[in-house]
Amino acid sequence: MIRQLLYYYSVLGLLFLVFTSPVKAQTELDQPRNGGTVTIGKVAVGSLMFHPLFNSLSVEREIADLIYGEGLLHVDRNGDLDNGLAYLPVKLEEGREWIFRIRQGITFHDNEPLTAEDVVFTYNLYKESRSYDPVFHRYFQNLESIQSVTRRTIRFVMKTPIETFPAGLAALPILPKHQLDRRPIAAANPMSDVTRPVGLGPFRIETWPVHDTVILSANEKWHHGRPHLDGVIYKFYPSTEALQSAFVTRKVDMVEVDRRSNLKELKRARGDVKIQAIQPANRAFSAVFYNHAHPILSDVVIRRALTYATDRTRILNKVVVPGAGEIAHSPIEPTFWAQGGAEHFKYDPGKAIDLLRKQGWRDSNHDGILDRNRQPLRFELLFPRGSLSSEKIVRLIKLNLNDIGIKVIPTPVDQKELVERLRVGSYAAALFIQDFDPTPDDFYAVFHSESIGLGNVLGYSNRRIDRNINFLFGLSEQSRALPIYQQLQQLISQDQPCMFLYFIQTQYVAYNPDFKNIGAPGEALLSPATWYHLLSDIP
């Protein structure tokens, strides 16, 4: 699956994990030691898969990060590159060639050494699989060859120079050739990933196949040093209520919290709970995605009317913890340097009705639903099963649209099914959280017509938007890029390819305070590879 869908429902996941060495404590009493297991609770998502080519949910990527670890290079919390599985590369011919040398002593979970052949195999697999990501696919088309020069040296050759190659592609996880080349994985589909994942990360998987529990154990030979925890367990529950109950009864040690009422309930029910605000590792917006092949939702006038008819401010206030989100008018969040130009759709049901009447929509049979040429104005709205926040959002949208004669049919589905239906276009509308960094790459992946069927699950096409996205590539000067960004915001907001709801700016986790070094308040969570118990906490 694509990178933009990898993170489905980031608000329900821990997002990208930051792999750093455990921080040493300052006092004798705060010295970490090996031992203990953390149990992380999640709402059920459906069948899970950890092959990097087919991760479609944030929790899949989260667990896969622990199994497979970093790529050739390490990306720190500031986005800077450092040595990873390999040393920083040597650039030749102004970026047409890149030479990487693998560090010594790195082995897979099955004790097989990492070699250049694994790297070549992995990158050829990514290159051949268009299902991975439209942005990466675009870069891979410029990759002329990948060669193993020696057992530990790899040479990447580009058709044309790419200065950003290390930042764009060198952090991809490396797969074990000795395990995966025994079957036709290059032409794989998700059903082909039937073997136990073997990676290079801080934890190895113990349970396989995966159902409602994932058990990971510490990789004793991890090249960054053994994690302090003995293991990490992920347990899945059918609903938010069941998950919170498991936390209160101490069956799990950490849960994510996305509603103010839930924060209060957890504090009242479990006295020792620690609740911490965290910074999402990725920018994201919540939206109602429309299938542009749908006979009703393909009409821009109807999409605009839907936005006018929806009280998005009420949704934000009723669902999100105060201060944790902000109304979205385009895919670019307010703090971005080129923010501006988007059309703001204020709640105005009267204007929505006027737009629909001008298009010939009337309640001709007096059943409370608008119709035109005997076609009722109704559609199905998918949302993730078990999420109280999602249920609340859909209920508010349904009530708003019902007030102006539009019938919405809410349909809960497992998160995995929702993502798959988005991918294949088997939906009318869906409540979705989209990871989006306002770069040319992400604009290309989500809104460019060349990405239809990949990142562009909307099936959305607009030539002017395509042209503006193409202009952005190669522009390094902000003064030249600014008017293009602002025109993109204007065009996208006018078209309403999806109903932008709000940006996710802060998340919250509730956790057992016995666990230390999870990350500073207000910052992104660290990887469980850095967590530990205090000495006194482990018998």
SULMOTA-V427673 format. One record per run of one state. SS is the DSSP state (hx for helix, st for strand, lp for the rest). FROM is the first residue (numbers start at 1). LEN is the number of residues. If there is no record, write none. Layout:
ss->SS from->FROM len->LEN
ss->SS from->FROM len->LEN
This chain:
ss->lp from->1 len->2
ss->hx from->3 len->4
ss->lp from->7 len->1
ss->st from->8 len->1
ss->lp from->9 len->1
ss->hx from->10 len->3
ss->lp from->13 len->5
ss->st from->18 len->1
ss->lp from->19 len->9
ss->hx from->28 len->3
ss->lp from->31 len->6
ss->st from->37 len->7
ss->lp from->44 len->13
ss->st from->57 len->1
ss->hx from->58 len->11
ss->lp from->69 len->4
ss->st from->73 len->3
ss->lp from->76 len->5
ss->st from->81 len->3
ss->lp from->84 len->2
ss->st from->86 len->1
ss->lp from->87 len->3
ss->st from->90 len->3
ss->hx from->93 len->3
ss->lp from->96 len->1
ss->st from->97 len->6
ss->lp from->103 len->4
ss->st from->107 len->1
ss->lp from->108 len->5
ss->st from->113 len->1
ss->lp from->114 len->2
ss->hx from->116 len->13
ss->lp from->129 len->5
ss->hx from->134 len->7
ss->lp from->141 len->2
ss->st from->143 len->8
ss->lp from->151 len->2
ss->st from->153 len->6
ss->lp from->159 len->6
ss->hx from->165 len->5
ss->lp from->170 len->7
ss->hx from->177 len->4
ss->lp from->181 len->9
ss->hx from->190 len->3
ss->lp from->193 len->10
ss->st from->203 len->3
ss->lp from->206 len->7
ss->st from->213 len->6
ss->lp from->219 len->12
ss->st from->231 len->7
ss->lp from->238 len->2
ss->hx from->240 len->9
ss->lp from->249 len->5
ss->st from->254 len->4
ss->lp from->258 len->2
ss->hx from->260 len->10
ss->lp from->270 len->3
ss->st from->273 len->6
ss->lp from->279 len->5
ss->st from->284 len->7
ss->lp from->291 len->9
ss->hx from->300 len->9
ss->lp from->309 len->3
ss->hx from->312 len->8
ss->lp from->320 len->5
ss->st from->325 len->3
ss->lp from->328 len->21
ss->hx from->349 len->10
ss->lp from->359 len->3
ss->st from->362 len->1
ss->lp from->363 len->8
ss->st from->371 len->2
ss->lp from->373 len->2
ss->st from->375 len->2
ss->lp from->377 len->1
ss->st from->378 len->7
ss->lp from->385 len->3
ss->hx from->388 len->16
ss->lp from->404 len->3
ss->st from->407 len->7
ss->lp from->414 len->1
ss->hx from->415 len->10
ss->lp from->425 len->4
ss->st from->429 len->7
ss->lp from->436 len->4
ss->hx from->440 len->8
ss->lp from->448 len->1
ss->hx from->449 len->3
ss->st from->452 len->1
ss->lp from->453 len->3
ss->st from->456 len->1
ss->lp from->457 len->6
ss->hx from->463 len->10
ss->lp from->473 len->5
ss->hx from->478 len->18
ss->lp from->496 len->2
ss->st from->498 len->7
ss->lp from->505 len->2
ss->st from->507 len->6
ss->lp from->513 len->2
ss->st from->515 len->2
ss->lp from->517 len->9
ss->st from->526 len->1
ss->lp from->527 len->1
ss->hx from->528 len->3
ss->lp from->531 len->1
ss->st from->532 len->2
ss->lp from->534 len->1
ss->hx from->535 len->3
ss->lp from->538 len->2
